[in-house]
Amino acid sequence: MRKKERAISAKALKAQMDLEKESAKTFLKYLETLKEDNMRIVSWNCHYGFTSEKAKAISEYDADILVLQECTKADYDAQKAEWKYRNWYWDDLNNENSSLGVAIFSNEYKIEFTVNFDRNWRYVVPYHITGKDTDFVLMAVWTKSGYTNYHEPIYSVLNSHQGTFETPVLLIGDFNTGRTVNDESWYNDLVTKLAAKGLKDCGNKKAPTYFRYFDLDRPYQNDYCFASEGFGRIVSFEIGDPKEWIKPELSDHCPIIVDFEFDDTDKVISTEEEAHKAAHEDFERAAFLRKRN
């Protein structure tokens, strides 16, 4: 190779490296923009109380809205000062002599009960969530026994609210039913009937979230998130690593973490890989236009 050719080759290599650096910067800026527009909802059955150790563990996910099942009133009271908006719900039905309930926390979004809240459907607790130009109904799910099946409270609440919601709807929590290793019939029934109500599974991911008696060889998938059309674009759906979360001092459930994007763009970003690809394509288009001009 002659000297001039080597010089051209070196310049081409440097230009390529500069392009990759610029693309990486663009991608990082793009991710920061996504974070600003995103809302992260974390749901976790914290197993017989929400201790300070559990609170510290789940805080690593930096939730915009945190939904808990099996949270005691005492533990809720110990943690509520950390949050601007919060609610704890428990009913005294059926004389269960239990202090476990549903808790919800946020520093960004205002939390209120919806007007039409029927306490008899346990527990599918509808909250009206507002803030940051967002307005929707979040149903915190921790279904109880005592019905034909665990699905009945969910369907009954949705049927009773049919046509009354003027905002998007999200169901999230411990459904106490779903997939096992060998049987998906309950999950298929759930997905089919919720789809008829305009709700889709945000994860659509076959992975266990509950391990009976903390035994990793006894997996079930009981924790889900379903959203109505127009709720927002799903940026990512994650299930906590069982090896990190399934232990007596934490829980027999893994948390689920869902990121939604709310903006005016029409670009659907469902994975980090797609986000990287989109940012890279945006940069290349910009570079092409600069070259033309």
C-alpha positions as CSV (number, residue, x, y, z in Angstrom):
1,M,0.0,0.0,0.0
2,R,1.4,3.4,-1.0
3,K,1.8,6.2,1.6
4,K,-1.2,8.2,0.2
5,E,-3.5,5.2,0.4
6,R,-2.4,4.5,3.9
7,A,-3.2,8.1,4.9
8,I,-6.6,7.8,3.3
9,S,-7.2,4.5,5.1
10,A,-6.2,6.1,8.4
11,K,-8.5,9.0,7.9
12,A,-11.3,6.7,7.0
13,L,-10.7,4.7,10.2
14,K,-10.6,7.9,12.3
15,A,-13.8,9.1,10.7
16,Q,-15.5,5.8,11.5
17,M,-14.3,6.0,15.1
18,D,-15.5,9.5,15.4
19,L,-18.9,8.5,14.0
20,E,-19.2,5.7,16.5
21,K,-18.3,8.0,19.4
22,E,-20.8,10.6,18.2
23,S,-23.4,7.8,17.8
24,A,-22.7,6.6,21.4
25,K,-23.2,10.2,22.7
26,T,-26.4,10.5,20.8
27,F,-27.6,7.2,22.2
28,L,-26.9,8.2,25.7
29,K,-28.7,11.5,25.2
30,Y,-31.6,9.6,23.7
31,L,-31.7,7.3,26.8
32,E,-31.8,10.4,29.1
33,T,-34.7,11.8,27.1
34,L,-36.5,8.5,27.4
35,K,-36.0,8.6,31.2
36,E,-37.6,12.0,31.4
37,D,-40.6,10.9,29.4
38,N,-40.8,7.4,31.1
39,M,-42.8,6.2,34.0
40,R,-41.5,3.2,36.0
41,I,-44.0,1.1,37.9
42,V,-42.8,-1.6,40.2
43,S,-45.0,-4.2,41.8
44,W,-44.0,-6.7,44.5
45,N,-45.6,-9.1,46.9
46,C,-43.3,-8.4,49.8
47,H,-44.4,-11.4,51.8
48,Y,-45.8,-10.7,55.2
49,G,-44.6,-7.2,55.7
50,F,-42.4,-4.5,54.2
51,T,-39.4,-4.2,56.5
52,S,-36.6,-1.6,56.2
53,E,-34.4,-4.3,54.6
54,K,-37.1,-5.0,51.9
55,A,-37.6,-1.2,51.4
56,K,-33.9,-0.8,50.8
57,A,-33.8,-3.7,48.3
58,I,-36.7,-2.5,46.2
59,S,-35.5,1.1,46.2
60,E,-32.7,0.0,43.8
61,Y,-35.3,0.1,41.0
62,D,-36.1,3.8,41.6
63,A,-39.8,3.4,41.0
64,D,-42.0,6.3,40.1
65,I,-44.9,4.3,41.4
66,L,-44.4,1.4,43.8
67,V,-47.3,-1.1,44.3
68,L,-47.0,-3.6,47.2
69,Q,-49.0,-6.6,48.2
70,E,-48.9,-8.1,51.8
71,C,-47.7,-4.8,53.3
72,T,-48.7,-4.3,57.0
73,K,-50.1,-1.0,58.3
74,A,-47.2,-0.7,60.7
75,D,-44.6,-1.1,57.9
76,Y,-46.5,1.3,55.8
77,D,-46.5,3.9,58.5
78,A,-42.7,3.4,59.0
79,Q,-42.1,4.1,55.3
80,K,-44.7,6.7,54.3
81,A,-42.6,9.7,55.3
82,E,-40.3,8.8,52.3
83,W,-43.1,9.4,49.8
84,K,-45.2,12.4,48.9
85,Y,-48.2,10.4,47.8
86,R,-49.2,7.1,49.3
87,N,-52.1,4.9,50.4
88,W,-52.6,1.7,52.3
89,Y,-55.7,-0.4,51.9
90,W,-57.0,-3.3,54.0
91,D,-60.6,-4.4,54.6
92,D,-62.1,-6.0,57.6
93,L,-64.2,-8.5,55.6
94,N,-64.5,-12.2,56.4
95,N,-62.9,-11.7,59.9
96,E,-59.5,-12.9,58.7
97,N,-57.6,-11.4,61.6
98,S,-54.8,-10.3,59.2
99,S,-53.1,-6.9,59.0
100,L,-51.8,-7.5,55.5
101,G,-53.0,-5.1,52.8
102,V,-52.1,-3.3,49.6
103,A,-49.8,-0.3,49.6
104,I,-49.0,2.2,46.9
105,F,-46.4,5.0,46.9
106,S,-45.2,7.7,44.6
107,N,-43.3,11.0,44.7
108,E,-44.3,12.1,41.2
109,Y,-48.0,11.1,40.9
110,K,-51.0,11.9,43.0
111,I,-52.9,8.9,44.3
112,E,-56.7,8.8,45.0
113,F,-59.4,6.2,45.2
114,T,-61.7,6.2,42.2
115,V,-65.3,7.2,42.9
116,N,-66.8,3.9,42.1
117,F,-64.8,1.6,44.4
118,D,-66.5,-1.7,45.5
119,R,-64.8,-3.1,48.6
120,N,-66.4,-6.5,48.1
121,W,-64.1,-7.4,45.3
122,R,-60.9,-8.4,47.1
123,Y,-58.4,-7.2,46.3
124,V,-58.7,-5.2,43.1
125,V,-58.2,-1.7,44.3
126,P,-58.8,1.1,41.7
127,Y,-56.7,4.3,42.1
128,H,-56.9,7.4,40.1
129,I,-53.4,8.5,39.2
130,T,-52.6,12.0,38.0
131,G,-49.4,14.0,37.4
132,K,-46.8,15.0,34.8
133,D,-49.6,15.4,32.2
134,T,-50.7,11.8,32.9
135,D,-54.1,10.6,33.9
136,F,-55.1,7.0,34.3
137,V,-56.6,4.4,36.6
138,L,-54.3,1.9,38.3
139,M,-55.9,-1.3,39.7
140,A,-53.7,-2.7,42.4
141,V,-54.3,-6.5,42.3
142,W,-53.9,-9.0,45.1
143,T,-56.7,-11.4,44.5
144,K,-58.1,-13.4,47.4
145,S,-59.7,-16.8,47.7
146,G,-63.4,-17.2,48.5
147,Y,-64.7,-16.9,44.9
148,T,-65.3,-19.4,42.1
149,N,-61.7,-18.7,41.1
150,Y,-59.0,-16.0,41.5
151,H,-60.1,-14.4,38.3
152,E,-63.6,-13.6,39.4
153,P,-62.8,-10.4,41.4
154,I,-60.9,-9.0,38.4
155,Y,-63.6,-9.7,35.9
156,S,-66.3,-8.5,38.2
157,V,-64.5,-5.1,38.8
158,L,-63.9,-4.6,35.1
159,N,-67.6,-5.5,34.3
160,S,-68.9,-3.1,36.9
161,H,-66.7,-0.3,35.5
162,Q,-67.5,-1.1,31.9
163,G,-67.9,2.2,30.0
164,T,-67.2,4.3,33.1
165,F,-63.5,4.9,32.7
166,E,-62.6,8.0,30.7
167,T,-58.9,7.4,31.1
168,P,-56.5,4.5,30.3
169,V,-56.5,1.5,32.7
170,L,-53.6,-0.5,34.2
171,L,-53.9,-3.7,36.2
172,I,-50.8,-4.7,38.1
173,G,-49.9,-7.0,41.0
174,D,-50.2,-10.5,42.3
175,F,-53.0,-12.3,40.5
176,N,-52.6,-15.5,42.5
177,T,-53.1,-17.4,39.3
178,G,-51.5,-17.9,35.9
179,R,-48.8,-20.1,34.5
180,T,-47.2,-23.2,35.9
181,V,-44.5,-25.3,34.2
182,N,-47.0,-27.7,32.8
183,D,-50.3,-25.8,32.6
184,E,-51.1,-22.5,31.0
185,S,-54.8,-22.8,30.9
186,W,-55.5,-20.2,33.6
187,Y,-53.2,-17.8,32.0
188,N,-54.7,-18.3,28.6
189,D,-58.2,-17.7,30.1
190,L,-57.0,-14.5,31.8
191,V,-55.3,-13.1,28.6
192,T,-58.4,-13.9,26.4
193,K,-60.9,-12.3,28.8
194,L,-58.8,-9.3,29.5
195,A,-58.1,-8.8,25.8
196,A,-61.9,-8.7,25.3
197,K,-61.8,-5.7,27.7
198,G,-59.1,-4.1,25.6
199,L,-56.3,-5.0,28.0
200,K,-53.0,-6.6,26.9
201,D,-50.2,-8.3,28.8
202,C,-47.4,-5.8,29.1
203,G,-44.8,-8.5,29.6
204,N,-46.0,-11.4,27.5
205,K,-43.0,-13.2,29.0
206,K,-43.0,-16.7,30.2
207,A,-40.9,-16.6,33.4
208,P,-41.7,-17.4,37.0
209,T,-42.4,-14.7,39.6
210,Y,-43.5,-16.9,42.6
211,F,-41.7,-19.8,44.2
212,R,-43.7,-21.8,46.7
213,Y,-42.0,-22.2,50.0
214,F,-39.0,-20.2,48.6
215,D,-38.2,-23.3,46.5
216,L,-36.7,-22.5,43.2
217,D,-37.8,-25.9,41.9
218,R,-41.5,-24.9,42.5
219,P,-42.0,-22.0,40.1
220,Y,-45.2,-20.2,39.2
221,Q,-46.0,-17.1,37.2
222,N,-48.6,-15.1,39.3
223,D,-47.5,-11.5,38.9
224,Y,-48.6,-9.5,35.8
225,C,-49.2,-6.1,34.3
226,F,-52.0,-5.5,31.8
227,A,-52.7,-2.1,30.1
228,S,-55.4,-0.8,28.0
229,E,-55.0,0.7,24.5
230,G,-53.5,4.1,24.5
231,F,-52.0,3.8,28.0
232,G,-48.4,4.3,26.7
233,R,-45.7,2.5,24.9
234,I,-43.9,-0.3,26.8
235,V,-40.2,0.5,26.9
236,S,-39.2,-2.5,29.0
237,F,-40.6,-5.2,31.1
238,E,-38.4,-6.9,33.7
239,I,-38.8,-9.6,36.3
240,G,-36.4,-9.6,39.3
241,D,-33.7,-12.3,39.3
242,P,-35.0,-15.2,41.5
243,K,-31.5,-15.9,42.8
244,E,-31.5,-12.4,44.3
245,W,-35.1,-12.0,45.5
246,I,-36.3,-15.5,46.6
247,K,-35.1,-15.7,50.2
248,P,-36.9,-15.6,53.5
249,E,-35.6,-12.2,54.5
250,L,-37.1,-10.8,51.2
251,S,-40.0,-12.7,49.6
252,D,-41.2,-15.7,47.8
253,H,-42.1,-13.4,44.9
254,C,-39.9,-11.5,42.5
255,P,-40.8,-7.9,41.7
256,I,-42.0,-6.9,38.2
257,I,-40.7,-3.7,36.7
258,V,-42.5,-2.0,33.8
259,D,-41.3,1.2,32.0
260,F,-43.8,3.2,29.9
261,E,-43.0,6.0,27.6
262,F,-45.4,9.0,27.3
263,D,-44.7,11.5,24.5
264,D,-46.1,12.7,21.2
265,T,-43.8,10.6,19.0
266,D,-45.1,7.7,16.9
267,K,-41.9,5.6,17.3
268,V,-42.5,2.5,19.4
269,I,-39.5,1.5,21.4
270,S,-39.9,-1.9,23.1
271,T,-36.4,-2.9,24.0
272,E,-33.0,-1.3,24.7
273,E,-31.7,-2.9,21.5
274,E,-34.4,-1.2,19.5
275,A,-33.7,2.1,21.2
276,H,-30.0,1.8,20.3
277,K,-30.9,1.0,16.7
278,A,-33.3,3.9,16.5
279,A,-30.8,6.4,17.9
280,H,-28.1,5.1,15.5
281,E,-30.5,5.5,12.6
282,D,-31.4,9.0,13.7
283,F,-27.7,10.0,13.8
284,E,-26.9,8.5,10.4
285,R,-29.9,10.4,8.9
286,A,-28.6,13.6,10.5
287,A,-25.0,13.0,9.2
288,F,-26.4,12.3,5.7
289,L,-28.3,15.5,5.7
290,R,-25.3,17.5,6.9
291,K,-23.2,15.9,4.1
292,R,-25.8,16.9,1.5
293,N,-25.9,20.5,2.7
